[in-house]
């Protein structure tokens, strides 16, 4: 993930999809699909936790598909 620092920042500003976490209402999952990664085509997921006056990245990881949950972006 170290090599994907710029992509993590970009996913936070221009996500392909944003979903609410099913396990924590204060967590949002930001997604973008990358056809070429070190392990093939994968979704980059950046997990952000929101507090009263703050927000911070909890983790980022590559996954085969986005998690289920309420889609916040793009609006349907």
VOTI-293330 format. One line per 5 residues: number of its first residue (from 1); their letters; for each residue x, y, z of C-alpha. Coordinates in nm, 4 decimals, always signed. Example, Ala and Ser with C-alpha at 12.3 -4.5 7.8 and 13.67 -1.06 7.14 Angstrom:
1	as	+1.2300:-0.4500:+0.7800  +1.3670:-0.1060:+0.7140;
REM end
This chain:
1	xxxxx	+0.0000:+0.0000:+0.0000  +0.2988:+0.2285:+0.0488  +0.3236:+0.2758:-0.3283  -0.0440:+0.3774:-0.3474  -0.0229:+0.6932:-0.1336;
6	xxxxx	-0.1235:+0.9247:-0.4187  -0.4125:+0.6954:-0.5138  -0.5396:+0.6928:-0.1554  -0.5504:+1.0722:-0.1541  -0.7245:+1.0773:-0.4927;
11	xxxxx	-0.9886:+0.8229:-0.3840  -1.0761:+1.0488:-0.0914  -1.1293:+1.3508:-0.3179  -1.2808:+1.1748:-0.6228  -1.4250:+0.8372:-0.5200;
16	xxxxx	-1.6026:+0.6092:-0.7618  -1.8315:+0.5013:-0.4762  -1.8824:+0.5737:-0.1055  -2.0682:+0.3382:+0.1259  -2.1702:+0.3566:+0.4905;
21	xxxxx	-2.0233:+0.0805:+0.7047  -2.2764:-0.1779:+0.8203  -2.0940:-0.2243:+1.1510  -2.0196:+0.1398:+1.2449  -2.2466:+0.4292:+1.1429;
26	xxxxx	-1.9560:+0.6771:+1.1759  -1.7421:+0.4941:+0.9174  -1.7440:+0.5517:+0.5411  -1.5807:+0.3274:+0.2806  -1.4367:+0.5125:-0.0224;
31	xxxxx	-1.3844:+0.2945:-0.3322  -1.2079:+0.3157:-0.6678  -1.1382:+0.0309:-0.9112  -0.7862:-0.0129:-1.0486  -0.7436:-0.2528:-1.3435;
36	xxxxx	-0.3668:-0.2779:-1.2822  -0.2326:-0.3311:-0.9304  +0.0508:-0.5486:-0.8039  -0.2093:-0.8250:-0.7545  -0.4255:-0.7641:-1.0648;
41	xxxxx	-0.7522:-0.5735:-1.0984  -0.8758:-0.4714:-0.7527  -1.0849:-0.2132:-0.5706  -0.8950:+0.0247:-0.3439  -1.0951:+0.0802:-0.0252;
46	xxxxx	-1.0069:+0.3704:+0.2055  -1.1832:+0.3493:+0.5427  -1.2585:+0.6840:+0.7102  -1.3996:+0.7322:+1.0617  -1.5898:+1.0536:+1.1345;
51	xxxxx	-1.6013:+1.2052:+1.4834  -1.7773:+1.5222:+1.6022  -1.5146:+1.7662:+1.4740  -1.2681:+1.5340:+1.3058  -1.2215:+1.2574:+1.0503;
56	xxxxx	-0.9298:+1.0231:+0.9992  -0.8229:+0.7340:+0.7776  -0.8423:+0.4075:+0.9686  -0.6922:+0.1861:+0.6983  -0.6736:+0.1245:+0.3250;
61	xxxxx	-0.6692:-0.2074:+0.1443  -0.7244:-0.3797:-0.1910  -1.0304:-0.6020:-0.2310  -1.2106:-0.8046:-0.4969  -1.5402:-0.6190:-0.4540;
66	xxxxx	-1.6942:-0.3393:-0.2452  -1.8618:-0.4323:+0.0824  -2.2384:-0.4284:+0.1036  -2.3937:-0.1273:+0.2722  -2.5870:+0.1881:+0.2015;
71	xxxxx	-2.4470:+0.3658:-0.1040  -2.3909:+0.7337:-0.0227  -2.2168:+0.8242:-0.3489  -2.3096:+0.8327:-0.6248  -2.6698:+0.9004:-0.5287;
76	x	-2.9174:+0.6803:-0.7106;
REM end
